[in-house]
Amino acid sequence: IQDVIMPLQHSITVGSLFINGLILTLILRRNGKEVGTYRYLLSCFAINDILYTILHYITFPVPETFPNIFILRGHGPFSSTFWLSMYMGNYATGFPLLVTHFLYRTMALKWPYILTHFFKLLPLALVITFLCGTSWFTSSYVFMEQDRESTSFVQPIFRGEVYSPVIHSPQRAPLYLVCVYWTEGTFKGGRVKNFIALFLLFIVMFSAYLTQHSQSRDDATAEAVVQTVVPLLTAYFPVGICIFAPILGFAWPPLAFLIPNICCIHPLFDGLVVMLTVTEYR
């Protein structure tokens, strides 16, 4: 982690902060007149991506999958479960903002005459975004918190008795968020606490995906395709493969090396898509 993943994260972080900071600068300096009300949404995206980049950098979460178990620990300077949960909450905010973006595009295609009033919808979108973030924060801080039962199941991992590419120690055990889905083998002995966490995660992702998919069918432009595919690879996929796959007994240790920088890279891609597709910013 320190030799390979961290140096790469430094580069991605600098790139993300630069691109999204540049977008905000262009919006402020030009007063956003060239892109109309779209500037409000672009500003929300850029600010959220900057916050996400900072949270990812200071927590540097590394997820690990084991059969029926998911664990997450921060390897950055702010590694407590509170800051990990803050990161998870911020991760969720990207989904409703993406839906708002596709809603804007749908309005631009079907009802362009009401775009001048789009900024009036932003407060509602931001409230929904806050609620989604709160939902994920709660799912992590409350329902992934270790209890006596879950701690007993992950002790072999912390003692190094189970293979993992990440070095563990019992002293760092309290720093982990833990989901133990099944206590008696796959599909047996489900833990309600951790399935509540899954439900809170799933409902946000699934609702966002369905809304985004229904809107994107009417928009086949290259920009829409890119802005559909990139989140699938950098936002939906990491959560799906790390948190949901262990329910089926799936485990692939190398994910601990791949996922951190995949998650870190999506704010950079968000900014690059804007810079390459919004004509006024090229």
Salt bridges, closest charged atoms under 4 A:
GLU64 OE2 - HIS168 NE2 2.75
ASP147 OD2 - ARG191 NH2 3.01
ASP147 OD2 - LYS193 NZ 3.52
GLU149 OE1 - ARG191 NH1 2.60
GLU161 OE2 - ARG159 NE 2.81
ASP218 OD2 - LYS110 NZ 3.09
ASP219 OD2 - ARG105 NE 2.49
GLU223 OE1 - ARG105 NH1 2.90
